Amino acid sequence: MKKRTLLSWSSGKDSAWALHLLRQDPRIDLLGLFTVINQEYNRVSMHATNLEMLQRQAHAVGLPLQKINLPDPCSNEQYEAIMGRLVSIHKLPLP
């Protein structure tokens, strides 16, 4: 049985490399990408990529994109609750 997987997509080269590796692994069922968006700036938290570019990247790699909006500032408790919902929605196994 393949492992259901979502890739945390920061929009940078490391995410692109991780995507490449996951696509090469026959044990992985890659469901899509998810990205953390800073609500205050409406951009990817890690690299400040704008949403239009983010959508273009997801389209180019042919995967659905789920945007996770985080408040600014975001406490650890808020972050864990939001990410927990993501895992629950997709019925992903926890490591």
Buried (B, 14 or more C-beta within 10 A) or exposed (E): EEEEBBBBBBBEEEBBEBBEEBEEEEEBEBBBBBBBBBEEEEBBBBEEBEBEEBEEBBEEBEBEBBBBEBEEEBEEEEBEEBBEEBEEEBEBEEE
